[in-house]
Amino acid sequence: MSKMKSNKGAAKRFKKTAGGFKYKRATKRHILTKRTTKNKRQLRPNAVLPACENAQVARMLPYVIKFLVLLFSLGEKQWLA
C-alpha cells in the first residue's frame, strides 16, 4: 500500500502543538507602511486554530491522526466534532 499524502499547502501553514494547530496571521508580509503600529503589533503572535476547524486540518495532514487519537482518548471530544 502506498503512503498517504499530506496536503503540502496545509503542511507549510499549520504546525501541531499540544493545544491544537498554530498558524501565522495573514497580512503581515509586505506593504506594512500603511498599517498602524497597533495593527502590526496585534498581528505579531502566532494564533491557535479554533477547535471547530481542527478536524479539517487533521484530514489534510494524515500523519497527525495519531496525535488526535491521543487527545481523544484523554477526553477532548471537541476536537473531532
Residue pairs with C-beta under 8 A, 6 or more apart in sequence:
4 62
4 63
5 62
6 60
6 61
6 62
6 63
7 60
7 61
10 57
10 60
10 61
11 60
11 61
13 23
13 24
14 21
14 22
14 23
14 49
14 57
14 61
15 21
15 22
15 23
16 61
16 64
16 67
17 48
19 48
20 48
20 49
20 51
20 54
21 48
21 49
21 54
21 57
22 46
22 47
22 48
22 49
23 46
23 47
23 49
24 46
24 47
25 43
25 46
25 47
27 35
27 43
28 40
28 43
28 44
32 40
49 57
51 78
51 79
51 81
52 81
54 68
54 79
55 79
55 80
55 81
57 64
58 64
58 65
58 68
58 79
68 79
68 80
71 79
72 79
72 80
